Amino acid sequence: MKKKKAGWGSFEQPQQHYLVEPRHLAGGGDLRHVTEYLRASGWKDKSKTGGPLVFDSPDKNIRVGYDPFTQPGGWTISGKQTASQEAWHAMLGKQVPVEIVAGVTDALHQPRSAHAPNAWAPLVQQGWTTGGQQHFTAVSPDRNAWVQFHQSGPGEAYWWAGARTEHGRAWDAIFSPTTPMHLVQGFSAALADPTPVMRPLGLVPASSRIRTRSVSVLPSELGAWQQARITAARAATWARNSWAAGQPRATARPHVTASSTRARR
C-alpha cells in the first residue's frame, strides 16, 4: 500500500475556532498579528530571549513593545521628539485585542490622509453615542466600551479608552495628548469595527456579554490569511521605499565662512 505524499493540505484536521463579537471583549489574541506585520514592514526586532518584545522603526524614532511580565503589562508604543512632532506615547493593556492594537501600529506605516484626522468619526459611524463637556466621551452600543478625551486641567489631558465585562474592567488604553491624531483615529476605527474576530478553542473569554459562532478552520487556511497580511505589509514597504528613492535630494547650500565673507569685501 502506497503512502500519501505529504504536501499542502495533506492530513489536515480542521481546528475549532470561534468568531467573537463585539471585538472589544474578545481578549488579547495572537501577538503575531502585530509583530509579524512590523517585521514585514522593516522594523528591527530588538527583543531578548525570554524577555519583553521590542521593535524599533526603521528610522529609530518609534518603538513598540509588549511586556507580559510586569503589572499591569501590555503594549507600549512611543515616539521620540522630531522637528515636526512632539514626543508621545500610548499604553494598551494585555487584553486589548491585537486587531485593535494593530489599528495603531498599522497606521504607523500608512500614508496620511489629506483630511484632518477625526478620532470620533469612526465611532459615530458605528452607532456609538457621544456627549460630555469637560470629558467628551463616546460609548459603544452595548455600553461596555468607551473612548474619552479626559481633560482635568491645563497640561493634564489624555485619551482614555477601555472595556468591561460583568467581571469588571477588561482592559484600558491611554494615549498622551501629543499622540499623532491619525494613530488615535486608527485605534478608534479598529475599536468600532463591527467585524467579529477569530479566537481558537480555549482562548475565548468567559463572558455572557459576547456572542460566538463556532467555525472549523484548516491550518493552511489560517496560514494563508496570516501570509496575506504579511505580503501586504511587504508590498506597502516596497512601494514606500521605491517612492522615497525616486525623490530628488535636496542640494546643500555652500557653507560660507567668516573668512571667505571678508575676502569678498
Secondary structure as UniProt FT lines:
FT   TURN            8..11
FT   STRAND          15..21
FT   HELIX           23..25
FT   HELIX           32..40
FT   TURN            41..42
FT   STRAND          44..45
FT   TURN            49..50
FT   STRAND          53..56
FT   TURN            58..59
FT   STRAND          62..67
FT   STRAND          74..79
FT   STRAND          88..93
FT   TURN            94..95
FT   HELIX           98..105
FT   HELIX           106..108
FT   TURN            119..120
FT   HELIX           121..125
FT   TURN            126..127
FT   STRAND          129..131
FT   STRAND          136..139
FT   TURN            141..142
FT   STRAND          145..151
FT   TURN            154..155
FT   STRAND          157..165
FT   TURN            166..167
FT   STRAND          168..175
FT   TURN            177..178
FT   HELIX           181..192
FT   STRAND          197..200
FT   TURN            201..202
FT   TURN            208..209
FT   STRAND          211..217
FT   HELIX           219..245
FT   HELIX           258..263
//
